[in-house]
Amino acid sequence: MWCARGVPRHVFVMDVLDSVLDALLRAIVVRGELAPSLRTLAADAGMSPAGIVHHFGTRSHALQLAAARWARDRADGFWRCRNPSELPMLLPRLSSEVDDAAIDFSLTAMGRGHGGIALSMARLRAARREHLAVVVAPDQDETDIDLLLAAIEGLRFATALPEQPLDCQAARDALARLVDLLFGAGLTSAS
């Protein structure tokens, strides 16, 4: 199916989805809104509320698709880590880099009341866990893998707290100490 501009409809819808995702991220990061209204989302995306309904059916479906796109993009970014000594680089170095963690946790919170968003975030966690288990720490047992993932997620969240965030370097040092305990690799001095 083609749209009026002579571009395949699915390409146009992806551009609109990018606009909706950008609008959602601005609402979460800049204004601290969790699950913005249809009107707010549409205004930030540069379209009318009817435009979102036209392209996605409902605000809920637009948010679900935006969360799925976010989760897929973030799963791809996790693959840069290849061994235990690189795990601390999964945490932000500077406070200006904590937006991803804030969005992850906002989407997870939104997912508690929305099955589609919850599924996207569960798939993201499963992809991260699988990467840790297969590539980063294949010799570790499942409990250690779950501990590593929980520590990474928790420290990322702690750096994104609005009132009193954990210092990014302190988070990286804490993760390096945990990796050192699990792998005995002497990583604490290397981070």
HUBEL-V87457 format. One record per run of one state. SS is the DSSP state (alpha for helix, beta for strand, coil for the rest). FROM is the first residue (numbers start at 1). TO is the last residue. If there is no record, write none. Layout:
# HUBEL-V87457
ss:SS from:FROM to:TO
ss:SS from:FROM to:TO
This chain:
# HUBEL-V87457
ss:coil from:1 to:1
ss:beta from:2 to:2
ss:coil from:3 to:7
ss:beta from:8 to:8
ss:alpha from:9 to:29
ss:coil from:30 to:37
ss:alpha from:38 to:45
ss:coil from:46 to:48
ss:alpha from:49 to:56
ss:coil from:57 to:58
ss:alpha from:59 to:80
ss:coil from:81 to:83
ss:alpha from:84 to:90
ss:coil from:91 to:94
ss:alpha from:95 to:97
ss:coil from:98 to:98
ss:alpha from:99 to:111
ss:coil from:112 to:114
ss:alpha from:115 to:136
ss:coil from:137 to:141
ss:alpha from:142 to:159
ss:coil from:160 to:167
ss:alpha from:168 to:183
ss:coil from:184 to:191
